[in-house]
Structures are given as structure tokens and as C-alpha cells.
Amino acid sequence: MKNIAKSTSPQMRLLSLIALLLFTVMSCTPETKEQEATMSKEELIAAGAELDSLYLIAFNKGDVDALMKLHWNSPELLSYPPGEQQVKGYDAIKASYAKDFASSKGATLEYLSVVNVPFTDGVAGYGRYRWTMPVEGGSHMVMTGRYSDIKAFKDGQMVIVFDHSSVPMPPPPSDSTHVQ
């Protein structure tokens, strides 16, 4: 009996492993994956554009909760905002937005250019923006920058999974004292 068990054990283990892998792959595929895979490039771009519009509305209202509903609720959510090196995780990014909104009440954001490039189940977006912030007792401060983001389907909804915003450095002075 021991000889039979020893001779079939590696084969049975291999078959069991294959069955387990197939079951895992089949069961981990979300139901929405079929829907996402059948979306055309135009539909993906439209979903990305809708998310961009909802982002502007929530941002310009200073509504942190509405803004965060547009983000992936995950510790893997990643942002590189203009004023910080890196912010990682849903809760940390929510706190970062709350801090920004508290310090720049009445600020508005507008897109100057927007491009969404479709991929398998989402879009890579990029463009330019203008962020206008009122300054007490003075004129508005205007920051023009650029952004890139990745918007993908998570739990059946297109959400922001990565965001990078930056403000370019001003050009070097052009006076004669500048040495190159």
C-alpha cells in the first residue's frame, strides 16, 4: 500500500495543484471584468471624461467626501500632489485634500487640456490645469500645472488609482549675469 501511495502521490499533488490554480483564477475574476473587457475605446474615454468632470465639480465645491468617492478605496492608492513628495493610501490622500481645502477656501480648478488614452480596463489621463486661490487682502494666486493619472475599474466603477500633479519650475533668468 505504501508503494502505491508513494508512486501516485506526486501525480495527485500535481493534479490537485492544477485544479487549485484553475479554481483560484476562475473565482478571482470579478463579474464586471466581462463588461470592462467589452467596453470600446470610445466608451473607456467617455468614462474617463465623466470621472474628470465629477472630479472638477467635487474639487470646486471643496467636497472631500465626494472627491474621495472618485478614488480607489485602497491602501495602494497613490498621489504625487504639487506640495508633497508622495501621499499613499486612501485615508492619507483624504487627509491631504482636507488640509488643502481648509487652507485655500474658495479655490477653483479648471482643466486647460485633457487627454484620456484607453487601455484594457481604464484610461491613462494627462493634461494641464489652472488652480486659482483667493488671497486675503490681495489678488488671486494662480498656479498653472500639469497632471497625469490612471483611472481604472475597481469594484465595477471607474476610479482614480494614481495621480501626479506638478508645477513646472520657472525658466532661468535671462540677464547677462547668468552663467551657463
N, C-alpha and C positions, 0 to 999 in steps of 0.2 A: 504494500500500500504506500509506503514512504517513497518508493521509486516512482510510482505513478504521479504522486503529488509533486515530487521534485521535477519530473520531466514536463508536466503541464503548467506548473506554477509561472514560469517566465511568460509563456504564451497567454495564460489567463490574465496575468498582470498587464501585459501589453494591450490585450483586448479591452480590459477594464479601463486602462488609461485613455485609449482612443475613444471609448464610449463616454467617459467623463469629459474629455475635451470637447467632443461634439455637443454634448448636453450643455456645457458651460457657454460655448459660443452661441448656440441657438437661443438659450434662455437669457443671455445678456443683451441681445439685440432689442432695443426699445421698439414698441409698436409704431412709433412715429417715424422710425428710420425709413420705412417703406414710403411714407408720404414725402419725407425730405429728399429721398433719392429720386423721386419722380418730379420734383419741382424743376421747372425750366430755369434757365439763366435769368430770364426776364422776371420770373416770379421771385427768385432769390434777391435780385437787385431791388425789386419793389418792396420786399420785406425789409431789406436793409434801409431803404429810403424812409419807410414808415417808422422804423426804430429811430432814425436820425431826427425825424420831425417830433416824435414823442419826447426825445431827449431835450430838444430845444425848448419845448413847452414846459417841461418839468424844471429845467435849469432856470429859465427866465422867471418862473414863479418862486424859485428858491425852495422847491418842494423836494426835500431829501428823500422822503419815503417813495414818492412817485418816481424819482430818478433811479432809486435803487431797485425798483421793480423791473427796470430795464437791464439790470446787470445779473450775471450768473451768481446765484447764492452759493458760493463755494469758497473754501479757504485758498483755492488755487486762482481765484480772480486776481488779476494783476493790473496795476496802473502806474504809469510814469507821468505824474502831473508836473506842470511847469515849476512849481515852487518846492518840490520834494524830489529826492533821489529815486525812491520807489515806495509804493504802498501795496501790500499784498493781503488779500483776504477780504471777504465781503464786509465784515464789521469794521475793519481798519479803513477801507475806502469810504464807507458810510460816514465814519467819524471825520475823515478828511474833507468830504463835501460839506458836512455840517459846519466845520470850522471856517471853510471858505465862505459859505453863505452868511455866517454870522459877522465876518469881518468885511464883507463887501455887499451890504444890503442895497438892493436896487440895481445890482449889476445886470447887464444883459449880454447875451451871447448870440452871435449870428454867424452863419456859415458864409464864407466868401466863395468857396468852391467845395464841391463834394464829388467823390468818385467811389463807387462800390463795385468791386470786382468779384464775381461769383466764384466759389469753389464748391466742392462736393455737397456740403450741407450748410453753407453760410456765405459770408462775404468778407473780404478784406476792404476796409474803407480807408480813405485818406483825403486830405484836403487842407484848406486854410480857414481860419476863423478870426473873428474880432470880438474881444471881450471888453466891454465898456463899463467902467466902475465910477460911480459918483464919488467925488472927493468933497468932504465937508468944507465949505468956505472957498472952494476953488473950482477950476474946470475939471471936467471928467478925465480920468486916466484911461487911455485906450491902449490895449495890448493886442497886437496882431501876431498870430502864431500859426502853427501847422500841427496837424494831428494825423495819427494812424490808429486804426482799431481793427479788431477782429470780432465779428458778430456771427454767432453760430447757434444752432438749435440745441437747447438743453431742456429736457423735460417737456418737449413739444412746443417750445416757444423760442423765437429768435431773441437772444440776449447778447449783451456786450461781455466778452470773455477776456479781452485785453484792450487797453487804451494807453496811448502815448501822446501827450501834448507837449509842445515845446515852443519857445520863443527864440527866434534866431538872434545871434549876437549882432550888435550894430557894426557897420563896416569900420575899418580902422580910419583914423583921421587922415585927411589928405594934405595936411600942411607940410611945409618944407622941413620941419624938424623931425618928421617921422623917418626913422632909419629902417631900411628893409634888409 
